[in-house]
Structure formats: structure tokens, C-alpha cells
Amino acid sequence: MIITVYKWGHLACPQMEKSYFRCKHLTSSLLAVAFLTSFGSSMLYGYNLAVVNSPAVYIKDFYNRTSVSRNGTGLDGEALTLMYSLTVSVFAIGGLLGSLMVGMLVTRFGRKGTVVNSTVLVFIAGSLMGFSRICGSPEMVIFGRFVTGIHSGISLSVVPMYLGEIAPKNLRGFLGLVPSLFICAGVFSAQILGLHEILGKDHWPLFLSLVVIPTFIQLMLLPWFPESPRYLLIEKHNVHATIIALKWYRAKCNIQSEIEEMQEEQRSLSSVETVSVWRLILDPLVRWQLLSVVVINIGMQLSGIDALWFYTNDIFRNAGIPDPEIQYTTVGTGAIEIIAGLIGCFTIEKLGRRPLIIGGFLVMGFCCAGITLSLVLQVHLPFMRYVSVGCVVGIIAGFCIGPAGVPFLITAELFKQSHRPAAYTVGGSLNWISNFTVGFVFPFLQMSAGSYCYLVFCCVCLAVAAFVFFVIPETKNKTFVEISQMFASKEAVPETQGLGHPDQLKLRKMNGYGTLENGSLEFDSSSSVP
């Protein structure tokens, strides 16, 4: 069958064009994989962020009683605080280690393979934390938190990468934000289950170990779904497996056009080997893409969303909410996270990535300034207490609509197949380092600057919004090659040598990707796929 390919890969044959657009529909297989990977991996990250907050008093009491049974004396306040702080912060240290392993794991095991194989970490962590009180070992709690942090560091990068590669371009944004929605659901689940009437008191070992349930469901079902088609074709050169995978993830249609788009990307790569982090940093052709990933991932954590929880209880208390009811108010903020995440999921393909991330950071920036203003003025103006509550809600909503998930999606979209694992390693590690830095520095910042500390986060949010506005282009409904061309310099690099087969498209080398040299070329499509 002879078809004509135009500059951006559109098909001249009406039957193929109609079939091509049917491939773009959301199928049950795509939705199932998005939900399984997010439910069994991404949701655990949100759950583990919040799971130690509610039973903190009871965990500290366990540490103290264990010290008495071992040494005959309890821990002083300083040592007890240090042990609990280590329990909380070791999760971020594990996350950093996990993010550094992403490039190696996805190259060796594939995207889906990494998600499946990493589940063993959750079962180890759940067992350690679940049996810690029976064994009288605080070390099991701390090491379990470290292990589950490693799993979260891996899944936080691999799940968006996997979903970004299996999704058609017009659904990449929607599927890319599903993990962030489940992260919000994980936080909300921990807040609900952590209520003192449920698991927040004496049942805290069970509360910590519940992470094994969603992971077990994922382990039973996810292996039945295929690997990323892009990974199979571009890195493994397995056309047959690629066709099978695409038939799983697309509606009944001719998938030839999508395979040709992948082959175009494959031919445009200077190398199909996975690029190391060091080579990525030294590659001048992706300098702006790398800088974009660095800025949005650091900005995501330095926006003040994590530090917000240091002030939340005080803000609610000053607004007149009784202490016993503050925990229920906190659950209400978790519900706001889910609502905002749903809004982001269902609007990203209409509005695009830029409006969500720019708007989200702007809302967060203005609300951070609003918290400072309300905390300063509430002594003289009592109604400012309610303004501060509204600013807390605004920061949470602004974060979950865009900045919570778009940075991971953008990381997948800005890089070609060979550079993507290294880009996720850089973005993920900076994300976790920034997370740990905020948790470590904020108490000192709060002591020195008081309520004015949120002006620092305001400046960070506004700076990131400005960077995205001026540097990062809109990637909605564009192929990876088209996105790369938007970053390419105006002057193309001299034409590379001819391709191996006369029926292949002739490419002009540009920014390491490639662009079609002629406006229209004809070739026999039957020769591309056996």
C-alpha cells in the first residue's frame, strides 16, 4: 500500500487518517494500566508522606518504652525527637537513592518490568514495620521507612515515564497526571485511616504496613499487560512485540502510522544506547531541556507545599477551630487535594501544560504572600484568621492542579528515548534533595524569619512561573520529535549522511532528533513492518 507522508507525519490516505484518529481514543487497557501502576506505586508515595503524622505520639512512646526495656532508662526529649525526626526524614533519603537507580533499572528491566520488580521492596518494608512492635525494634520501623522510600523514589519517576510512552500524544497529559491524582489519594487515605477512631492510636504498626495491599493487587494484575511499545521498538528492536503492545493499548485500528512515527524517532537518534547522567549534563543539544527539568523539579519542592504543614494546625487553631476537630479539618484539606487533582486531569488536554503549571505556581505564590500578610495582621484584624485558612486551601489547590504532576510529565516529553532515563534520574534526585532540604532548613527559617518565611516560597513560585512562561513551550498534542524541534536552534546542523535503506525517510540532523527534509515523500509502508 502506497501512502504519502507530509511534514508532520499526517497521512494522505483517508482510510488511514480515519483509522489513525481512532487510535487516539482512551481504551480500557490504557486506563487499567494507568490505574494499576498509580494505585500500586504512586499512591504509596502520598500515603507514606502522611502516615507518620497522626500516630507520632504513639510511635515516640514505643521508642521510649523500648529504651526502658533495653537500658533501664527512657530517652530524653532531645533523643526522642531525634529518633522520630530520623523516622520521618529517612524516607526522603531512601527516595533519593531510589531515584538514582532509575536509569539503570529501566534500561535493564524496561518500564513495566521495573514497576513490577520493585514491588518486592514494599513487601520487605511492610513486614519490617508491621512486626516492629512485636519484635520490640524501633530499628525495624526506621529501616522499613528507608526501604519504602527507595520504592517511592523509583516509582515516582518510572510510572510517569511508562504512562507517557504508552499513551497517544493527545492523551499523554491526562494519563501523565493520573499518578499525581493517586498521590493525593494516598495522602487522603492516610489522613482518614490515621484518625484516632480508626488506626491512628494503638494499631499504628498495621497502619504503617497497609502499603502491601495495593502493591499486592498491582503485582497480581500488571504483569498481564505489555511493556512500553517505544521501549520495545527503539531500545529492544522488537517490532513484533511492539505491534502486540500497540494492539493492546489502542482501539481496533491500523497501527502502522504510530509505528512509523516511532521509527522516525529511532532513525533521528544519534545513538539508541541509553545516555548516562554525565553525558546528559555535558550534551549542549539538550541544555535548555535539562535546565527546564532542573527548575521545575526544584521549584516543585521549594514552593513551600511541604513546609505548609508546619503552620497548618496553628492556622486552623487561630481561626477558632477546636483542637479535637483539627484532625477532621486536615482530612478536609486532603479532599481538596483530590478535587484539585481531578480538575487538573480533566483540563490538561484542553488547556495545555503551560497554563496549569504557570497558573498553579502563581496561585501558590500569591497565597504564600497572603499567609504572611494574614499572620502579621490578624492581631489587629481578627477576620484575617479566615483569610489565612483560605490561603492554605489556595496553596493546596494550586499545587495539585499543576505543579504536583506536570513536572514529571514534562520530563518525559522534553527528551528523546535515549536521554529520558537519565533525565528522570536528574529530575527525581533533585526533587528528593529539595524535599529533604526544605524539611531540614524550614524549622531554622521559621525561627529566624517567623511568619515572613513564606515570602521566600512566594519568590520561588513566582520565579518558576516566569521561567516556564519564557522558556518552556506548550507540548500538548505533539510528538516527541515535534517537541524537540521547538527547542532546536534556528540554524540546522549540516545534513547527516544518507540512511541505510532507500525507502527510509531522509532526515536533516537538528538538535539530535531530526526533521523531515522534504515536504512530501512517498514510500511503501508495507516494508516498515514485517
N, C-alpha and C positions, 0 to 999 in steps of 0.2 A: 504494500500500500504506500503510495507516494503522498507525502504531506509537505506543506511549506511552513517553515519556522521563521517567524518575524523576530524583531529585535529583542523583545522581552519574553519570547517563548510562547506567544499566543498561537493557536492552531487555526489554519485556514480552513480545514475540513469541518463543515458544520456538525457532522455526527460526532467527531472527536471533541469539538468545542463543547457540545451539549453534555457529552459523557464526562468531560474534564470538570465541569462545574458540579455534576452530581457527586464527584469525588470529594467535594469540599464540604459536604454535609456532615454533621455530628452523628457518628454511628454509635451503636451500643457498645462495641468493642473499645472505641476511644474513651467513651465515658467510663466504662468499667475499669480500664487501666488507670485513668486519672484518679478515680475514687479509691482504688485499691492501693496504689502507691502513696497517695496522700494520707489515707486513713491509717495505713500500717507504718508509715515512716514520718511524714511531715507533721502529723498531729502529735506525735510523741515529743517533738521539739517544744511545741507550745505547752503541752502537759507538764513536761519536766521543768519548764521555766517557772511555773506557778505552784508545783506540787509541794514544795517545802515551806511555803509561806504559812499556811494555816496550821500545820502541826508543829510549828517551830518550838513552842514551849515544851511539848511532849518529847520531841527529839532531844532537846537540851537536857531534859530530866533523865532520859535514858542514858545519855553520855555521863551525867553526874553520878547516877546510881552504879553504872559500870565501873567508874573510877573508885567509888567507895568499896565495891566488892573486890577489886583488884589490889588497891593500895591502902585501903583502910581510911582514906580521906577523900572528900569530894574535890571538884575543880573550883578554883576561884573564878570570879566573874570574868576576868580577862581571858583566862584559858578556855572557859566555856564559850565565850564569844568567838575566840579564835577558831575553835573546832567547828562551830556552826558556820562561820564565815567560809572555812575551808570546804565544808559540805556543799555550800551554795556555789562557790566560785570554781571548784574543781570541775564542774560541768562544762564551763567555758574552756578550761584547759584541755579537756578531752575533745571538745568541739574543734579547737584549733588543730590538734593532732589529726583528727579525722579529716578535716578539710585539706590538710597537706597530703593525704593519701589518695585523694580523689583521682588525680591524673593517672596514677599507676593502676588503680583498680579498674577504672572504666576502659582503659586500653587493654587490660588483660582479660577481664570478665565480661565486658560490654556494659551497657547502661542497665538493662533489666537484670543481668547477672549480678551486678554489684548490689542492686537493691535487695535481691533475694539472698545472696551470700552474707550480707551484713546483718541479717536478722538474728544470726547466732549471738551477736553482741547483746541484743535486747534480752534474750533468754538468760544469758550469763548475769547481766545486770539485775534483772528481775529476781532471779534466785538469790543473789547476794543480799539485796535489800529486803526481800521478803522474809528471809530466815535470820536476819541480823539480830533481832531481839531474842529469838530462841537461843542463838549461839552466844549472846551477850557480847557482841563485837561491833563497836562503832566503826571500826575499820572497814567492815563489810558494807556499811552504808556509804562511806566516803568513796571506796573503790567502785561500788556499784554506780554511783553518780558519775564517776570518771568514765566508766565503760559506756554508759548510756550517752554521755557527751560525745564520745568517739562516733557512735552511731548517728547522732544528730548532725555532727559535722559532715559526715559522709552524705546522708540523705538530703540535707539542706541544699547541696549542690547537684547531686545526681538526679533527684526526682525532677526538678525543672529542666535539666538537660535532656532527660529521657522523654518527657512530655513535649518539649519543644521540637524534638526531632521526629516524633511520630505524628505530630499534628500537621494538617494542611495549613498553608500560610494564613488563611482567613480565620482560623480557629486557634492559632498559636497563642494569642493574647488571652483568650478565655481559658484554655487549658493550662496556660502558664500561671494563672492566678489561683487555680484550684488548690495548689499546695498552701498558699498563704491563707486561704479561707479555712483550711483544715488546721493550720497553726492556731488561728483564732478559736476554732472549735476545741482544740486541745487545752488552751488556756481556760476557756469557759467550762469545760468538763472538770478540770482540776478545781476550779472555784466552786462548782456545785458539789462535787464529791468531798471537798475539803470542809464543807460546813460541819460544825461541831455535832449536829444531829445525825450526820452520816458517817464519814470516815476520818474526820479531822481531829479526833481525840485518840482513843485507845487503839484504834485499828490502823494507825499510820503505817506499819510495815506492809499491810495489804494495799493501802493507798499508794505507796511508792511502787509496788510491784505489779500493779494493774496494767502496766505498759505491755505485758506479754500477750494480752488478749487480742488487741488489734493486729499485732505483729503475727500472731499465730494464724489469724484469718487471712492475712496477706500471703503468708507462706504457703497456705493450702491452695490458693486460687491463682496468684500471679504467675507461677511457672507455666501455666497452660497458655499464656499469651506470648506472642513472638517478641523478639528483640527489635531494637530500633532499625528500621529499614536503611537509614543513612549509614549507620554503623556497619550493617551487613554488606552494603554495596561499596562504600568508599573505603572502608578500612579492611574489610574481610574479602572483598571482591567476589561475593557470593550472590550472583544475580538471581539464581533460583530461590534462595531463601528470602531475598528481597521481595520478589514477586509474591511469595506466600504471605509475607508480613503485610504487604500493602493490601492484599485481598482481605486480610483480617480487619485492617483498620479503615478501610474505605467502603463505601456503598458499592453495589454491583455495577461496575463500570470498567472501561478500558483504562488501565493504569499506566499505559505507555508514556503519556506525556509527563507524568511525575517522575518516572524512571529516567527519562531523557533530561529532565531538569537536574536530577542528582548526578547524572553522568557529565553534564555540563560543568557542575561544580567540581567534580572529580578531575576533569581534564584541566580545569583552570588552576588547580593547586600546584604549587611548585614542588610539593612533596606530600605524599599521602601518609607519611610517618607522623606520629604524634609529636608535637613540638614540646620541648621541655620548658619549664618556667623561665629558666635563664635565657633561652633563645627567644622566648616571647618578649621578655623585657628588652632584649637587645635589638629586636626587629623594628626598624624605623617605619616599616609599611603599616604597622598596626598601632602606632604610638598613640593616636587620638582615641582609638577604641579602648586601649588599655587604660589610658588616663580617665576615660569615662567610667569604666568599671571601678577603678580605684575611688573616684569621687563619690559615686552613688552608693557604694557599699560602705565606705567610711561614714558618709553622711547619714545613712540609714540608722546607724547605731549612735552617732554623736548628735542626733536630732533631739535627744532627751526623753525618748519614749520609755526607756528602762528606768531612768532616774525619776520619772514621774511618780513611780510607785512609792518613792521615799516620802513624798509630800501628800499623797492621796488621802490617807487616813486623817491627817491633820486638817486638810482642806474640808473633808466631809464633816469632821468633828466641829470645826469652826462655823460651818453652815447650819449647825444646830441638830445634826443627826446623832441620836444617842449611840454610845459605844456598842451596845449589843446588836444594833441594827446596821453597823458599818459593814459587816461582812456580807450582808444581803445587798447593800449598795454596790459593793465591789463586784458581786455577781452581775449586777445590772450593767456595769461597765463592760463585762465580758460579752453580754448580749449585744451591746452597741458595736463591739468589735466584729461580731458575726454579721450584723446588718450592714455595716460599712464594707466588709469584705464581699458580701453578696452584690452590693451596688457596684463595686469595682469590677467584679467578674462579668457582670451582665452589661456593663457600659464600655469596657475597654475596646471592643471591636467596633464600636460606633464612634467613640470619642478619640481613640488612639492612646498610645503610651504617654506621650508628652503632656497632654492636659491632666492626666491622673497624677503623674509624679510631680509635675510643677505645682498643680493646684494643691496636692497633698502637703508638700513642703511649705507652701505659702500659708496654708491654714494652720499648720503646726507652728510656724514662726510667729504669726500674729497672736496665736493663743498662748505661746510661751511668754511673749511680752505682756499679754493680758493677765497671766498668773502673777507675774511680778508686780504689775500695777495694782491688782486687786489685793494682794497680800500687804502691800505698803499702805493702801488707802483704807483697808477695812477697819482700822482702828477708829478712823473719823467718820467713815461712811459704812454703816452696818450692811447695807444691801450689796456691797462689793463681795461679801462672802458667797453669795449666789452666783456672782459673775465668775468667781474662781472655779466653782463647780462646773459651770458652762464651759470654761476654758479647758478643764480636764477632759470633758466629753469631746470637745473640738479637737484636741490633740490626738485622742484615741481614734476618732473617726477619720481625721485627715491622714493618719499613719496607715490605717487598714485599707483605705480606699486605693492608695497608690504605692507609697514608699515601702510598705510591708512586703510586697510581692514583685513589683515591676523590676527592681534591680536584678533579681535572679533571672527574670525573663529576658531583660536587655542583654545580660551576659551571654545568653545562648544566641541571641540574634546578631550581635555585633561581630562574631568571629566565625571563621570557616571551620570545617570539620577537624582539621589538623591542629588548630590553635585552641579549640573550645575547651578541652580538658584542662590545659594549663591556665586558661582564663578563669575557669571556675575555681582552680586551686588558689589563684591570687585573690580573687574576689571573696571567696569563702574564708580564707585565712585572715584577711584584713577585717572582715566582718566580725570574726570571733575575737581578734585582738582588740578591736574598738569596743566590743561588748565588755571585755574584761577591764579595759582601761576606764570606761565610764563607771563601772561598779567599784573600782578601786579609788578613783580620783574624786568622785562626786561627794562623798562624805566630807573630804577636806575642803572642796569648793563650797559646799553648803556652810561649813563652819566659818569660812573666811568672808564669803560674799552674802550669806543669808538668802533672803528672797530674791536678790539680784542675780543669783546664779543662773536663773532661767534666761537671762539676756544673752548668755553665752550660746545656749541652744538656739535661741532666736536668730542670732547671727549665722550660725551654721546652716540652719534651714533655709534662710534667705539666700545664702551663698550657693548652696547646692541647686536651688530652684533657678538661680541666674545662670549657673553653668549649664544645666540641662537646656535652658531656653536658647542659649547662644551656640552650643556645641553639638548636642545630640539630635540627629534628625528623627523624623517620625518613621517608624519601621512597620506600621500597620499594613497588613496585606501585601507584603513584599517578600520576595525570595531572599535567601542568604546572599546570593550573588548581587542582587539589586541593592541590598543594604550596603555591601562592601563598596560598590561603585559610588555611593553617596559620600563615602569617606575618602575616595580616591582623589589624588591631586588632579588639577585641571589638565596637566600635561601627561599624556600616557607614556609609559615606559616603552622603548622601542620594541617592535613586534618580535615575538619569540619565533623559534623555528617551527616549521610545519608539523602537524600532528601525524601520528603513525599511520592512520588509515585515510584514504581519500574521501570516505563517506563521513568523516567526523567534521564537526564544525571547526572553522578556523578562528582562533581566538587571538585577541590582542592583549598582551600582559598588562594588567593595571592593578596596582596595589596587591599583587599576589593572588588575585582572583581570576580575572579575565572578563572580557566583554565581547560580544559578537562583532566581528569586523564588518560584515556586510549587512545591509538592511534586510535581505531576504536570501535564503539558501534553500536548496532542495536536497533531500537525501531519502534513502529508503529506510523507513522506520523499522522494517522487519529485521534489519541487520543488527539493531541495537540490543535486542533481547532474543535469546535463543528460544 
